[in-house]
């Protein structure tokens, strides 16, 4: 969503990518390109997408590689924090 520098946004517990779309709309999708993912086990992302936080981070990196994005800012909310670190 949006245009500008890429921002990867990780949602909190009991949510999905849709939880953070509202945040991006408030922050201004016209100034950044927001990338939303559902963390493992949420909204059609299988539990097999990384059993550890490090593996989950690797999955984010693979997605960014697939999208051709080599640098992002990162916003992680609540349960999204451990894999962000």
PyMOL Python script that loads the backbone (N, CA, C, O; Angstrom):
from pymol import cmd

cmd.read_pdbstr("""\
ATOM      1  N   UNK A   1       0.845  -1.179   0.000  1.00  0.00           N
ATOM      2  CA  UNK A   1       0.000   0.000   0.000  1.00  0.00           C
ATOM      3  C   UNK A   1       0.884   1.233   0.000  1.00  0.00           C
ATOM      4  O   UNK A   1       1.800   1.337   0.816  1.00  0.00           O
ATOM      5  N   UNK A   2       0.625   2.161  -0.895  1.00  0.00           N
ATOM      6  CA  UNK A   2       1.305   3.440  -0.874  1.00  0.00           C
ATOM      7  C   UNK A   2       2.503   3.534  -1.788  1.00  0.00           C
ATOM      8  O   UNK A   2       2.818   2.610  -2.538  1.00  0.00           O
ATOM      9  N   UNK A   3       3.162   4.670  -1.707  1.00  0.00           N
ATOM     10  CA  UNK A   3       4.342   4.978  -2.511  1.00  0.00           C
ATOM     11  C   UNK A   3       5.406   5.586  -1.624  1.00  0.00           C
ATOM     12  O   UNK A   3       5.102   6.252  -0.635  1.00  0.00           O
ATOM     13  N   UNK A   4       6.648   5.353  -1.982  1.00  0.00           N
ATOM     14  CA  UNK A   4       7.750   5.916  -1.220  1.00  0.00           C
ATOM     15  C   UNK A   4       8.639   4.830  -0.652  1.00  0.00           C
ATOM     16  O   UNK A   4       8.583   3.684  -1.097  1.00  0.00           O
ATOM     17  N   UNK A   5       9.463   5.178   0.330  1.00  0.00           N
ATOM     18  CA  UNK A   5      10.347   4.194   0.943  1.00  0.00           C
ATOM     19  C   UNK A   5       9.546   3.037   1.563  1.00  0.00           C
ATOM     20  O   UNK A   5       8.459   3.241   2.105  1.00  0.00           O
ATOM     21  N   UNK A   6      10.099   1.831   1.474  1.00  0.00           N
ATOM     22  CA  UNK A   6       9.399   0.632   1.948  1.00  0.00           C
ATOM     23  C   UNK A   6       9.419   0.525   3.468  1.00  0.00           C
ATOM     24  O   UNK A   6      10.427   0.804   4.118  1.00  0.00           O
ATOM     25  N   UNK A   7       8.277   0.113   4.015  1.00  0.00           N
ATOM     26  CA  UNK A   7       8.118  -0.114   5.450  1.00  0.00           C
ATOM     27  C   UNK A   7       7.446  -1.473   5.627  1.00  0.00           C
ATOM     28  O   UNK A   7       6.320  -1.671   5.171  1.00  0.00           O
ATOM     29  N   UNK A   8       8.122  -2.401   6.282  1.00  0.00           N
ATOM     30  CA  UNK A   8       7.541  -3.702   6.600  1.00  0.00           C
ATOM     31  C   UNK A   8       6.837  -3.577   7.942  1.00  0.00           C
ATOM     32  O   UNK A   8       7.431  -3.122   8.920  1.00  0.00           O
ATOM     33  N   UNK A   9       5.574  -3.979   7.989  1.00  0.00           N
ATOM     34  CA  UNK A   9       4.782  -3.821   9.204  1.00  0.00           C
ATOM     35  C   UNK A   9       4.333  -5.194   9.690  1.00  0.00           C
ATOM     36  O   UNK A   9       3.687  -5.940   8.955  1.00  0.00           O
ATOM     37  N   UNK A  10       4.682  -5.525  10.940  1.00  0.00           N
ATOM     38  CA  UNK A  10       4.331  -6.811  11.551  1.00  0.00           C
ATOM     39  C   UNK A  10       3.268  -6.587  12.614  1.00  0.00           C
ATOM     40  O   UNK A  10       3.437  -5.769  13.518  1.00  0.00           O
ATOM     41  N   UNK A  11       2.194  -7.309  12.497  1.00  0.00           N
ATOM     42  CA  UNK A  11       1.047  -7.136  13.394  1.00  0.00           C
ATOM     43  C   UNK A  11       1.273  -7.772  14.755  1.00  0.00           C
ATOM     44  O   UNK A  11       2.216  -8.538  14.953  1.00  0.00           O
ATOM     45  N   UNK A  12       0.403  -7.445  15.675  1.00  0.00           N
ATOM     46  CA  UNK A  12       0.444  -7.986  17.017  1.00  0.00           C
ATOM     47  C   UNK A  12      -0.291  -9.308  17.138  1.00  0.00           C
ATOM     48  O   UNK A  12      -0.775  -9.866  16.153  1.00  0.00           O
ATOM     49  N   UNK A  13      -0.363  -9.792  18.356  1.00  0.00           N
ATOM     50  CA  UNK A  13      -1.058 -11.035  18.640  1.00  0.00           C
ATOM     51  C   UNK A  13      -2.557 -10.846  18.416  1.00  0.00           C
ATOM     52  O   UNK A  13      -3.110  -9.766  18.624  1.00  0.00           O
ATOM     53  N   UNK A  14      -3.187 -11.922  17.990  1.00  0.00           N
ATOM     54  CA  UNK A  14      -4.625 -11.948  17.713  1.00  0.00           C
ATOM     55  C   UNK A  14      -5.007 -10.978  16.605  1.00  0.00           C
ATOM     56  O   UNK A  14      -5.988 -10.244  16.725  1.00  0.00           O
ATOM     57  N   UNK A  15      -4.249 -10.977  15.552  1.00  0.00           N
ATOM     58  CA  UNK A  15      -4.544 -10.122  14.418  1.00  0.00           C
ATOM     59  C   UNK A  15      -4.032 -10.737  13.144  1.00  0.00           C
ATOM     60  O   UNK A  15      -3.813 -11.946  13.071  1.00  0.00           O
ATOM     61  N   UNK A  16      -3.846  -9.928  12.163  1.00  0.00           N
ATOM     62  CA  UNK A  16      -3.318 -10.332  10.872  1.00  0.00           C
ATOM     63  C   UNK A  16      -2.879  -9.087  10.137  1.00  0.00           C
ATOM     64  O   UNK A  16      -2.833  -7.997  10.706  1.00  0.00           O
ATOM     65  N   UNK A  17      -2.557  -9.258   8.864  1.00  0.00           N
ATOM     66  CA  UNK A  17      -2.109  -8.116   8.076  1.00  0.00           C
ATOM     67  C   UNK A  17      -3.138  -6.985   8.082  1.00  0.00           C
ATOM     68  O   UNK A  17      -2.786  -5.808   8.004  1.00  0.00           O
ATOM     69  N   UNK A  18      -4.424  -7.364   8.177  1.00  0.00           N
ATOM     70  CA  UNK A  18      -5.481  -6.357   8.167  1.00  0.00           C
ATOM     71  C   UNK A  18      -5.444  -5.458   9.401  1.00  0.00           C
ATOM     72  O   UNK A  18      -5.907  -4.318   9.361  1.00  0.00           O
ATOM     73  N   UNK A  19      -4.891  -5.980  10.499  1.00  0.00           N
ATOM     74  CA  UNK A  19      -4.796  -5.204  11.741  1.00  0.00           C
ATOM     75  C   UNK A  19      -3.905  -3.979  11.552  1.00  0.00           C
ATOM     76  O   UNK A  19      -4.171  -2.923  12.126  1.00  0.00           O
ATOM     77  N   UNK A  20      -2.862  -4.112  10.760  1.00  0.00           N
ATOM     78  CA  UNK A  20      -1.911  -3.015  10.612  1.00  0.00           C
ATOM     79  C   UNK A  20      -2.197  -2.120   9.412  1.00  0.00           C
ATOM     80  O   UNK A  20      -1.571  -1.070   9.261  1.00  0.00           O
ATOM     81  N   UNK A  21      -3.124  -2.518   8.566  1.00  0.00           N
ATOM     82  CA  UNK A  21      -3.512  -1.644   7.459  1.00  0.00           C
ATOM     83  C   UNK A  21      -4.072  -0.331   7.982  1.00  0.00           C
ATOM     84  O   UNK A  21      -3.819   0.730   7.412  1.00  0.00           O
ATOM     85  N   UNK A  22      -4.826  -0.405   9.056  1.00  0.00           N
ATOM     86  CA  UNK A  22      -5.397   0.801   9.657  1.00  0.00           C
ATOM     87  C   UNK A  22      -4.282   1.738  10.110  1.00  0.00           C
ATOM     88  O   UNK A  22      -4.368   2.951   9.918  1.00  0.00           O
ATOM     89  N   UNK A  23      -3.234   1.172  10.712  1.00  0.00           N
ATOM     90  CA  UNK A  23      -2.089   1.976  11.149  1.00  0.00           C
ATOM     91  C   UNK A  23      -1.453   2.695   9.970  1.00  0.00           C
ATOM     92  O   UNK A  23      -1.145   3.884  10.060  1.00  0.00           O
ATOM     93  N   UNK A  24      -1.257   1.995   8.879  1.00  0.00           N
ATOM     94  CA  UNK A  24      -0.618   2.601   7.710  1.00  0.00           C
ATOM     95  C   UNK A  24      -1.461   3.729   7.146  1.00  0.00           C
ATOM     96  O   UNK A  24      -0.925   4.750   6.715  1.00  0.00           O
ATOM     97  N   UNK A  25      -2.757   3.556   7.143  1.00  0.00           N
ATOM     98  CA  UNK A  25      -3.627   4.619   6.646  1.00  0.00           C
ATOM     99  C   UNK A  25      -3.475   5.869   7.500  1.00  0.00           C
ATOM    100  O   UNK A  25      -3.514   6.985   6.983  1.00  0.00           O
ATOM    101  N   UNK A  26      -3.304   5.688   8.800  1.00  0.00           N
ATOM    102  CA  UNK A  26      -3.127   6.841   9.698  1.00  0.00           C
ATOM    103  C   UNK A  26      -1.752   7.481   9.533  1.00  0.00           C
ATOM    104  O   UNK A  26      -1.609   8.697   9.662  1.00  0.00           O
ATOM    105  N   UNK A  27      -0.731   6.651   9.246  1.00  0.00           N
ATOM    106  CA  UNK A  27       0.624   7.177   9.092  1.00  0.00           C
ATOM    107  C   UNK A  27       0.813   7.891   7.761  1.00  0.00           C
ATOM    108  O   UNK A  27       1.696   8.740   7.635  1.00  0.00           O
ATOM    109  N   UNK A  28       0.008   7.562   6.782  1.00  0.00           N
ATOM    110  CA  UNK A  28       0.093   8.240   5.490  1.00  0.00           C
ATOM    111  C   UNK A  28       0.674   7.385   4.402  1.00  0.00           C
ATOM    112  O   UNK A  28       1.883   7.395   4.170  1.00  0.00           O
ATOM    113  N   UNK A  29      -0.181   6.645   3.732  1.00  0.00           N
ATOM    114  CA  UNK A  29       0.265   5.764   2.659  1.00  0.00           C
ATOM    115  C   UNK A  29       0.850   6.538   1.482  1.00  0.00           C
ATOM    116  O   UNK A  29       1.475   5.944   0.604  1.00  0.00           O
ATOM    117  N   UNK A  30       0.660   7.837   1.453  1.00  0.00           N
ATOM    118  CA  UNK A  30       1.216   8.624   0.350  1.00  0.00           C
ATOM    119  C   UNK A  30       2.710   8.897   0.530  1.00  0.00           C
ATOM    120  O   UNK A  30       3.379   9.304  -0.420  1.00  0.00           O
ATOM    121  N   UNK A  31       3.235   8.681   1.727  1.00  0.00           N
ATOM    122  CA  UNK A  31       4.643   8.975   1.982  1.00  0.00           C
ATOM    123  C   UNK A  31       5.517   7.737   2.078  1.00  0.00           C
ATOM    124  O   UNK A  31       6.743   7.849   2.053  1.00  0.00           O
ATOM    125  N   UNK A  32       4.914   6.553   2.188  1.00  0.00           N
ATOM    126  CA  UNK A  32       5.670   5.307   2.318  1.00  0.00           C
ATOM    127  C   UNK A  32       4.945   4.191   1.591  1.00  0.00           C
ATOM    128  O   UNK A  32       3.738   4.253   1.357  1.00  0.00           O
ATOM    129  N   UNK A  33       5.714   3.166   1.240  1.00  0.00           N
ATOM    130  CA  UNK A  33       5.149   1.957   0.641  1.00  0.00           C
ATOM    131  C   UNK A  33       5.102   0.903   1.757  1.00  0.00           C
ATOM    132  O   UNK A  33       6.135   0.358   2.147  1.00  0.00           O
ATOM    133  N   UNK A  34       3.908   0.626   2.260  1.00  0.00           N
ATOM    134  CA  UNK A  34       3.754  -0.296   3.369  1.00  0.00           C
ATOM    135  C   UNK A  34       3.582  -1.717   2.861  1.00  0.00           C
ATOM    136  O   UNK A  34       2.814  -1.975   1.933  1.00  0.00           O
ATOM    137  N   UNK A  35       4.307  -2.627   3.482  1.00  0.00           N
ATOM    138  CA  UNK A  35       4.223  -4.045   3.158  1.00  0.00           C
ATOM    139  C   UNK A  35       3.686  -4.746   4.383  1.00  0.00           C
ATOM    140  O   UNK A  35       4.305  -4.717   5.447  1.00  0.00           O
ATOM    141  N   UNK A  36       2.537  -5.374   4.236  1.00  0.00           N
ATOM    142  CA  UNK A  36       1.887  -6.067   5.343  1.00  0.00           C
ATOM    143  C   UNK A  36       2.031  -7.565   5.140  1.00  0.00           C
ATOM    144  O   UNK A  36       1.836  -8.066   4.033  1.00  0.00           O
ATOM    145  N   UNK A  37       2.368  -8.272   6.190  1.00  0.00           N
ATOM    146  CA  UNK A  37       2.379  -9.734   6.146  1.00  0.00           C
ATOM    147  C   UNK A  37       1.613 -10.242   7.358  1.00  0.00           C
ATOM    148  O   UNK A  37       1.554  -9.588   8.399  1.00  0.00           O
ATOM    149  N   UNK A  38       1.039 -11.403   7.201  1.00  0.00           N
ATOM    150  CA  UNK A  38       0.478 -12.082   8.367  1.00  0.00           C
ATOM    151  C   UNK A  38       1.565 -12.995   8.901  1.00  0.00           C
ATOM    152  O   UNK A  38       2.166 -13.764   8.151  1.00  0.00           O
ATOM    153  N   UNK A  39       1.812 -12.911  10.174  1.00  0.00           N
ATOM    154  CA  UNK A  39       2.832 -13.760  10.786  1.00  0.00           C
ATOM    155  C   UNK A  39       2.378 -15.214  10.778  1.00  0.00           C
ATOM    156  O   UNK A  39       1.211 -15.504  10.512  1.00  0.00           O
ATOM    157  N   UNK A  40       3.297 -16.123  11.070  1.00  0.00           N
ATOM    158  CA  UNK A  40       3.011 -17.559  10.998  1.00  0.00           C
ATOM    159  C   UNK A  40       1.783 -17.906  11.833  1.00  0.00           C
ATOM    160  O   UNK A  40       1.664 -17.519  12.995  1.00  0.00           O
ATOM    161  N   UNK A  41       0.876 -18.647  11.203  1.00  0.00           N
ATOM    162  CA  UNK A  41      -0.329 -19.097  11.879  1.00  0.00           C
ATOM    163  C   UNK A  41      -1.504 -18.133  11.800  1.00  0.00           C
ATOM    164  O   UNK A  41      -2.588 -18.442  12.293  1.00  0.00           O
ATOM    165  N   UNK A  42      -1.307 -16.980  11.191  1.00  0.00           N
ATOM    166  CA  UNK A  42      -2.375 -15.981  11.087  1.00  0.00           C
ATOM    167  C   UNK A  42      -2.776 -15.783   9.626  1.00  0.00           C
ATOM    168  O   UNK A  42      -1.923 -15.781   8.739  1.00  0.00           O
ATOM    169  N   UNK A  43      -4.051 -15.621   9.385  1.00  0.00           N
ATOM    170  CA  UNK A  43      -4.634 -15.263   8.091  1.00  0.00           C
ATOM    171  C   UNK A  43      -3.910 -15.931   6.907  1.00  0.00           C
ATOM    172  O   UNK A  43      -3.246 -15.262   6.114  1.00  0.00           O
ATOM    173  N   UNK A  44      -4.048 -17.226   6.809  1.00  0.00           N
ATOM    174  CA  UNK A  44      -3.550 -18.050   5.696  1.00  0.00           C
ATOM    175  C   UNK A  44      -2.028 -18.185   5.627  1.00  0.00           C
ATOM    176  O   UNK A  44      -1.522 -18.732   4.647  1.00  0.00           O
ATOM    177  N   UNK A  45      -1.287 -17.716   6.611  1.00  0.00           N
ATOM    178  CA  UNK A  45       0.147 -17.982   6.644  1.00  0.00           C
ATOM    179  C   UNK A  45       0.341 -19.242   7.479  1.00  0.00           C
ATOM    180  O   UNK A  45       0.013 -19.255   8.666  1.00  0.00           O
ATOM    181  N   UNK A  46       0.873 -20.303   6.869  1.00  0.00           N
ATOM    182  CA  UNK A  46       0.974 -21.575   7.588  1.00  0.00           C
ATOM    183  C   UNK A  46       1.924 -21.531   8.784  1.00  0.00           C
ATOM    184  O   UNK A  46       2.875 -20.749   8.818  1.00  0.00           O
ATOM    185  N   UNK A  47       1.642 -22.386   9.757  1.00  0.00           N
ATOM    186  CA  UNK A  47       2.527 -22.507  10.922  1.00  0.00           C
ATOM    187  C   UNK A  47       3.925 -22.948  10.513  1.00  0.00           C
ATOM    188  O   UNK A  47       4.890 -22.691  11.232  1.00  0.00           O
ATOM    189  N   UNK A  48       4.042 -23.597   9.386  1.00  0.00           N
ATOM    190  CA  UNK A  48       5.348 -24.066   8.924  1.00  0.00           C
ATOM    191  C   UNK A  48       6.252 -22.926   8.447  1.00  0.00           C
ATOM    192  O   UNK A  48       7.412 -23.161   8.107  1.00  0.00           O
ATOM    193  N   UNK A  49       5.735 -21.704   8.420  1.00  0.00           N
ATOM    194  CA  UNK A  49       6.536 -20.552   8.000  1.00  0.00           C
ATOM    195  C   UNK A  49       7.381 -20.067   9.169  1.00  0.00           C
ATOM    196  O   UNK A  49       7.161 -18.979   9.702  1.00  0.00           O
ATOM    197  N   UNK A  50       8.326 -20.869   9.552  1.00  0.00           N
ATOM    198  CA  UNK A  50       9.259 -20.485  10.592  1.00  0.00           C
ATOM    199  C   UNK A  50       8.835 -20.876  11.993  1.00  0.00           C
ATOM    200  O   UNK A  50       7.961 -20.246  12.588  1.00  0.00           O
ATOM    201  N   UNK A  51       9.460 -21.918  12.515  1.00  0.00           N
ATOM    202  CA  UNK A  51       9.156 -22.362  13.874  1.00  0.00           C
ATOM    203  C   UNK A  51       9.821 -21.472  14.917  1.00  0.00           C
ATOM    204  O   UNK A  51       9.341 -21.368  16.046  1.00  0.00           O
ATOM    205  N   UNK A  52      10.925 -20.829  14.542  1.00  0.00           N
ATOM    206  CA  UNK A  52      11.630 -19.943  15.466  1.00  0.00           C
ATOM    207  C   UNK A  52      11.504 -18.501  14.978  1.00  0.00           C
ATOM    208  O   UNK A  52      11.148 -18.253  13.826  1.00  0.00           O
ATOM    209  N   UNK A  53      11.799 -17.563  15.862  1.00  0.00           N
ATOM    210  CA  UNK A  53      11.753 -16.161  15.460  1.00  0.00           C
ATOM    211  C   UNK A  53      12.764 -15.873  14.350  1.00  0.00           C
ATOM    212  O   UNK A  53      12.488 -15.090  13.441  1.00  0.00           O
ATOM    213  N   UNK A  54      13.932 -16.506  14.427  1.00  0.00           N
ATOM    214  CA  UNK A  54      14.953 -16.309  13.395  1.00  0.00           C
ATOM    215  C   UNK A  54      14.450 -16.824  12.039  1.00  0.00           C
ATOM    216  O   UNK A  54      14.659 -16.173  11.015  1.00  0.00           O
ATOM    217  N   UNK A  55      13.793 -17.978  12.029  1.00  0.00           N
ATOM    218  CA  UNK A  55      13.241 -18.512  10.778  1.00  0.00           C
ATOM    219  C   UNK A  55      12.130 -17.622  10.232  1.00  0.00           C
ATOM    220  O   UNK A  55      11.969 -17.496   9.019  1.00  0.00           O
ATOM    221  N   UNK A  56      11.371 -17.012  11.123  1.00  0.00           N
ATOM    222  CA  UNK A  56      10.330 -16.087  10.682  1.00  0.00           C
ATOM    223  C   UNK A  56      10.964 -14.857  10.030  1.00  0.00           C
ATOM    224  O   UNK A  56      10.488 -14.381   8.999  1.00  0.00           O
ATOM    225  N   UNK A  57      12.025 -14.353  10.625  1.00  0.00           N
ATOM    226  CA  UNK A  57      12.743 -13.221  10.037  1.00  0.00           C
ATOM    227  C   UNK A  57      13.304 -13.592   8.670  1.00  0.00           C
ATOM    228  O   UNK A  57      13.292 -12.777   7.748  1.00  0.00           O
ATOM    229  N   UNK A  58      13.796 -14.824   8.540  1.00  0.00           N
ATOM    230  CA  UNK A  58      14.280 -15.299   7.242  1.00  0.00           C
ATOM    231  C   UNK A  58      13.155 -15.313   6.214  1.00  0.00           C
ATOM    232  O   UNK A  58      13.378 -15.001   5.044  1.00  0.00           O
ATOM    233  N   UNK A  59      11.946 -15.673   6.643  1.00  0.00           N
ATOM    234  CA  UNK A  59      10.792 -15.674   5.734  1.00  0.00           C
ATOM    235  C   UNK A  59      10.486 -14.249   5.264  1.00  0.00           C
ATOM    236  O   UNK A  59      10.158 -14.040   4.096  1.00  0.00           O
ATOM    237  N   UNK A  60      10.590 -13.271   6.164  1.00  0.00           N
ATOM    238  CA  UNK A  60      10.381 -11.871   5.763  1.00  0.00           C
ATOM    239  C   UNK A  60      11.436 -11.462   4.739  1.00  0.00           C
ATOM    240  O   UNK A  60      11.124 -10.816   3.739  1.00  0.00           O
ATOM    241  N   UNK A  61      12.685 -11.843   4.995  1.00  0.00           N
ATOM    242  CA  UNK A  61      13.773 -11.497   4.077  1.00  0.00           C
ATOM    243  C   UNK A  61      13.544 -12.137   2.712  1.00  0.00           C
ATOM    244  O   UNK A  61      13.805 -11.508   1.687  1.00  0.00           O
ATOM    245  N   UNK A  62      13.065 -13.364   2.685  1.00  0.00           N
ATOM    246  CA  UNK A  62      12.777 -14.031   1.410  1.00  0.00           C
ATOM    247  C   UNK A  62      11.678 -13.306   0.650  1.00  0.00           C
ATOM    248  O   UNK A  62      11.758 -13.148  -0.569  1.00  0.00           O
ATOM    249  N   UNK A  63      10.656 -12.868   1.366  1.00  0.00           N
ATOM    250  CA  UNK A  63       9.577 -12.109   0.731  1.00  0.00           C
ATOM    251  C   UNK A  63      10.120 -10.824   0.132  1.00  0.00           C
ATOM    252  O   UNK A  63       9.811 -10.489  -1.012  1.00  0.00           O
ATOM    253  N   UNK A  64      10.927 -10.106   0.899  1.00  0.00           N
ATOM    254  CA  UNK A  64      11.491  -8.850   0.400  1.00  0.00           C
ATOM    255  C   UNK A  64      12.385  -9.092  -0.811  1.00  0.00           C
ATOM    256  O   UNK A  64      12.385  -8.303  -1.756  1.00  0.00           O
ATOM    257  N   UNK A  65      13.145 -10.180  -0.783  1.00  0.00           N
ATOM    258  CA  UNK A  65      13.970 -10.542  -1.946  1.00  0.00           C
ATOM    259  C   UNK A  65      13.080 -10.775  -3.162  1.00  0.00           C
ATOM    260  O   UNK A  65      13.379 -10.295  -4.255  1.00  0.00           O
ATOM    261  N   UNK A  66      12.001 -11.505  -2.973  1.00  0.00           N
ATOM    262  CA  UNK A  66      11.069 -11.806  -4.062  1.00  0.00           C
ATOM    263  C   UNK A  66      10.462 -10.521  -4.633  1.00  0.00           C
ATOM    264  O   UNK A  66      10.219 -10.424  -5.835  1.00  0.00           O
ATOM    265  N   UNK A  67      10.222  -9.546  -3.768  1.00  0.00           N
ATOM    266  CA  UNK A  67       9.662  -8.268  -4.195  1.00  0.00           C
ATOM    267  C   UNK A  67      10.722  -7.309  -4.748  1.00  0.00           C
ATOM    268  O   UNK A  67      10.391  -6.238  -5.256  1.00  0.00           O
ATOM    269  N   UNK A  68      11.993  -7.699  -4.645  1.00  0.00           N
ATOM    270  CA  UNK A  68      13.074  -6.850  -5.135  1.00  0.00           C
ATOM    271  C   UNK A  68      13.352  -5.649  -4.243  1.00  0.00           C
ATOM    272  O   UNK A  68      13.797  -4.603  -4.716  1.00  0.00           O
ATOM    273  N   UNK A  69      13.090  -5.805  -2.961  1.00  0.00           N
ATOM    274  CA  UNK A  69      13.295  -4.719  -1.996  1.00  0.00           C
ATOM    275  C   UNK A  69      14.480  -5.076  -1.115  1.00  0.00           C
ATOM    276  O   UNK A  69      14.467  -6.101  -0.434  1.00  0.00           O
ATOM    277  N   UNK A  70      15.507  -4.226  -1.127  1.00  0.00           N
ATOM    278  CA  UNK A  70      16.712  -4.559  -0.362  1.00  0.00           C
ATOM    279  C   UNK A  70      16.842  -3.808   0.957  1.00  0.00           C
ATOM    280  O   UNK A  70      17.734  -4.102   1.753  1.00  0.00           O
ATOM    281  N   UNK A  71      15.956  -2.838   1.193  1.00  0.00           N
ATOM    282  CA  UNK A  71      16.055  -2.040   2.424  1.00  0.00           C
ATOM    283  C   UNK A  71      14.653  -1.610   2.844  1.00  0.00           C
ATOM    284  O   UNK A  71      13.880  -1.117   2.022  1.00  0.00           O
ATOM    285  N   UNK A  72      14.325  -1.797   4.124  1.00  0.00           N
ATOM    286  CA  UNK A  72      13.023  -1.369   4.646  1.00  0.00           C
ATOM    287  C   UNK A  72      13.191  -0.777   6.035  1.00  0.00           C
ATOM    288  O   UNK A  72      14.140  -1.084   6.756  1.00  0.00           O
ATOM    289  N   UNK A  73      12.257   0.066   6.380  1.00  0.00           N
ATOM    290  CA  UNK A  73      12.066   0.412   7.785  1.00  0.00           C
ATOM    291  C   UNK A  73      11.147  -0.674   8.331  1.00  0.00           C
ATOM    292  O   UNK A  73      10.462  -1.348   7.562  1.00  0.00           O
ATOM    293  N   UNK A  74      11.124  -0.848   9.625  1.00  0.00           N
ATOM    294  CA  UNK A  74      10.353  -1.926  10.228  1.00  0.00           C
ATOM    295  C   UNK A  74       9.517  -1.387  11.369  1.00  0.00           C
ATOM    296  O   UNK A  74      10.020  -0.697  12.256  1.00  0.00           O
ATOM    297  N   UNK A  75       8.220  -1.714  11.334  1.00  0.00           N
ATOM    298  CA  UNK A  75       7.328  -1.428  12.448  1.00  0.00           C
ATOM    299  C   UNK A  75       6.798  -2.762  12.931  1.00  0.00           C
ATOM    300  O   UNK A  75       6.217  -3.523  12.156  1.00  0.00           O
ATOM    301  N   UNK A  76       6.992  -3.049  14.202  1.00  0.00           N
ATOM    302  CA  UNK A  76       6.507  -4.309  14.790  1.00  0.00           C
ATOM    303  C   UNK A  76       5.692  -3.993  16.018  1.00  0.00           C
ATOM    304  O   UNK A  76       6.129  -3.256  16.902  1.00  0.00           O
ATOM    305  N   UNK A  77       4.509  -4.555  16.064  1.00  0.00           N
ATOM    306  CA  UNK A  77       3.588  -4.289  17.155  1.00  0.00           C
ATOM    307  C   UNK A  77       3.440  -5.551  17.989  1.00  0.00           C
ATOM    308  O   UNK A  77       3.218  -6.633  17.446  1.00  0.00           O
ATOM    309  N   UNK A  78       3.561  -5.421  19.292  1.00  0.00           N
ATOM    310  CA  UNK A  78       3.271  -6.487  20.248  1.00  0.00           C
ATOM    311  C   UNK A  78       3.935  -7.803  19.849  1.00  0.00           C
ATOM    312  O   UNK A  78       5.161  -7.909  19.868  1.00  0.00           O
ATOM    313  N   UNK A  79       3.137  -8.798  19.491  1.00  0.00           N
ATOM    314  CA  UNK A  79       3.653 -10.121  19.148  1.00  0.00           C
ATOM    315  C   UNK A  79       4.552 -10.148  17.928  1.00  0.00           C
ATOM    316  O   UNK A  79       5.249 -11.136  17.698  1.00  0.00           O
ATOM    317  N   UNK A  80       4.550  -9.086  17.144  1.00  0.00           N
ATOM    318  CA  UNK A  80       5.444  -9.002  15.998  1.00  0.00           C
ATOM    319  C   UNK A  80       6.871  -8.637  16.382  1.00  0.00           C
ATOM    320  O   UNK A  80       7.790  -8.747  15.571  1.00  0.00           O
ATOM    321  N   UNK A  81       7.047  -8.202  17.630  1.00  0.00           N
ATOM    322  CA  UNK A  81       8.353  -7.745  18.093  1.00  0.00           C
ATOM    323  C   UNK A  81       9.468  -8.777  18.087  1.00  0.00           C
ATOM    324  O   UNK A  81      10.553  -8.484  17.583  1.00  0.00           O
ATOM    325  N   UNK A  82       9.248  -9.985  18.631  1.00  0.00           N
ATOM    326  CA  UNK A  82      10.341 -10.938  18.705  1.00  0.00           C
ATOM    327  C   UNK A  82      10.965 -11.307  17.343  1.00  0.00           C
ATOM    328  O   UNK A  82      12.189 -11.391  17.233  1.00  0.00           O
ATOM    329  N   UNK A  83      10.155 -11.521  16.333  1.00  0.00           N
ATOM    330  CA  UNK A  83      10.721 -11.861  15.025  1.00  0.00           C
ATOM    331  C   UNK A  83      11.353 -10.641  14.374  1.00  0.00           C
ATOM    332  O   UNK A  83      12.230 -10.788  13.523  1.00  0.00           O
ATOM    333  N   UNK A  84      10.929  -9.443  14.753  1.00  0.00           N
ATOM    334  CA  UNK A  84      11.542  -8.222  14.230  1.00  0.00           C
ATOM    335  C   UNK A  84      12.958  -8.042  14.778  1.00  0.00           C
ATOM    336  O   UNK A  84      13.864  -7.603  14.068  1.00  0.00           O
ATOM    337  N   UNK A  85      13.127  -8.386  16.040  1.00  0.00           N
ATOM    338  CA  UNK A  85      14.456  -8.241  16.635  1.00  0.00           C
ATOM    339  C   UNK A  85      15.432  -9.204  16.005  1.00  0.00           C
ATOM    340  O   UNK A  85      16.605  -9.227  16.379  1.00  0.00           O
TER     341      UNK A  85
END
""", "prot")
cmd.dss("prot")
cmd.show_as("cartoon", "prot")
cmd.util.cbc("prot")
cmd.orient("prot")
